[in-house]
Each structure stands twice: as C-alpha cells, then as structure tokens.
Amino acid sequence: MAARTATAAQGATRNTDSKQMAGKIDPAIPAELRDVVITRTFDAPRALVWQAWTEPGRIAAWWGPHGFGAAHPSVDLRVGGKMNFDMRAPDGTVMPVMATIREIKAPERLVLSMASSFRDQPSEVLNEITLAEAKGKTTLTLHITLVSATAAWLEGLKGMKQGWGESFDKMADLVGRMKLGVGANAAHEAFAANLKDKPMERKVTHANFKIERTFDSPPQTVFAAFSDQKAKGKWFVGPADWIQGEKRMDFRVGGREVDVGGPKGGPMSKFDCHYYDIVPNERIVYAYEMYLDDNRISVSVATIEFKPVGAGTRLVLTEQGAFLDGFDKPALREEGTRELLEALARFLKQSAAA
C-alpha cells in the first residue's frame, strides 16, 4: 500500500474544482507534510536532467514509483502550458495528472502547479524544480508546497517522499543511459562522416585502461549480475533512445554473447563476445569485437576480477583494445564502460532494496 498511497501525493492530478479548493488544507494534515524539500544528485550534466523533466519520451521512462508509469505524457513547454503526467497503476488503472507551467528558466528552474483528485477528493500542490550542476553532476531540488487538500490525502502525503524517491531511482537509470549515448552517438557520427565525406582512413590505435569500482554487494551477487542473462539485461543496456536488436548470451567457457542495438535509422552497434576463462565469483576473461553495421571498429581483450572487501566487492576491469579506422576512441570506450558500471551500481542498489 505504501507505493500506491505515495503515487497519490507524488503528482497532482487533474480536477476541475481545484480553483475552488485553493488555499484550503484540512487541519488533520500536519505542517511537516505541507512544505517538503527533496534533493537528489544525478551523475549527469544538467542538460540531460532537464530533458528528463521536459520531454514526453523521457518522462515515460521515469514517472511514478516502481510498478507505475506514465500513461499519456505530453508537454507544452511554455508558461501557461500543460504537462500531462497521467499515471498508470500496476492494475491498469489510470490516474489523471495534469500540471500547469508557472515558470520556466531552462535548464535551471521549472515551476509546476499540479491539481489532483484522489478518490474524488481534490488537492493542489506547487512543485518548484531547481537544477544545479557542479563537476558534471546535477543536484535536483524539489520544493513541494501543499496548496489545498482534504483529510483523504493524509496517508498519500505521508508516502510522498517514498514515491518521489522511487521515481528518481528510475530517472537516475534514464539519465545514465542518456549520458552513455553521448559517447556512443559520437562513434556513430564518426562512422557516418567517414563513409560519407571521405575515403576510408585505415589506421589502428592501441590502448588499454583499468577501472576499479567497489560495490556494497558480495562477490557472488556482483558476479551473478554478469553471468545471469536476466540480471545483466537490467543494466547492460544501450542509450535510452536506441532500438534493441539481436540479444543472446551463452555464459560458459567457449560460449558467446551477442547484443545488437542502435539509434532509429542506424547504424546498428554490435557487441560480439567470446568467453575464454570463468572462475565463479572470482574472474571472467573474454574477448569482444564491436561493429557498426558490418564494419568492425574495435577488437578487445578484457578481464573482470571480483575481490571481497568486507561485505562488499572490489571489481577490477582491465581492457586492452585495438581501435580501428577512427570510428571509436579509447577515451570514449573507457567513459562508456564507466557509465555501464554506474548502471550496474544502480541495479545492485535497487536489487538490495527490493
């Protein structure tokens, strides 16, 4: 019930009587639920978090607590414009949610007046969203001011922080994938430019990198996130706008994994991996090729080591690669790998909390 009551207060929903209710708050609702501030820091630039708030396709990916989603997201991004946050519950019920934009200062500030009804009881809140960027990360501050509500909203308001927290977990996944797309799409653009504007430049760039990351989960749990196809499919994914193609995994020595995806209209990116050494909960050694359509753009050998650190795991990933014909750059590959490990961290955290 906590998630369901949280949704009632997370958004404010469309209601024709909201003007009549403005300023009326039932005395049963305590002061601490009338003025709430929630903050969350995302490992992504402000421009991407702003897009997550203001583009319908992005809203669809994060709106609502776990199990809930956006039913009919739409945005008229102007002062006085409407934003549709209709929310679909796990049982299929759609709760209408409509916001009116009161203030816009892209990409820093968005103020929404959200009118709502829950079990035929109206309410209205003012949501002030502020985004501040520092060192590539963005701190979102959500200031929620209750304008009007009946006593029927009391339980929902108590679950408000939980509802927003779960939504922001989903937003973190989204902006992580959007950030991953910045580098991946750069490789696609280089590919298109090489084929379109000039003859193929044949060259090889050799590079290696090492990434160390500590997780709170034990080695067997982190190892399972790589070895179990269903678990890996939760975090080893392409950018948010990509279309998924062929995807299969045979995790064993001598086995092969293939993952194809790319932006609408292509080119399609292909991860083609062969496993050479597996020590459960300790080590994975594999070689993989990356393709853009039928063009091989890199060949790499990688080792992942899982080392216990207290109750957690220190993961050490070492990769040596040959990057071909300028389609991809070692720095972009390393950055993309780091972003995938950030996605893994989010997955492990959410799994532990479930």
Buried (B, 14 or more C-beta within 10 A) or exposed (E): EEBBBBBBBBBBBBBEBBEEBEEEBBEEBEEEBBEBEBEBEBBBBBBBBBBBBBBEBBBBBBBBBBEBBBBBBBBEEEEEEBBBBBBBBEEEEEBBBBBBBBEBEEBEBBBBBBBBBBEEBBBBBBBBBBBBBEEEBBBBBBBBBBBBBBEBBBBBBBBBBBBBBBBBBBBBBBBBBBBBBBBBBBBBEBBBEBBEEEEEEEEEBEBEBEBEBEBBBBBBBBBBBBBEBEBBEBBBBBBBBBEEBEBEBEBEEEBBBBBBBBBEEEBBBBBBBBBEEBEEBBBBBBBBBBBBBEBBBBBBBBBBBBBEEEEBBBBBBBBBBBBBBBBBBBEBBBBBBBBBBBBBBBBBBBBEEE
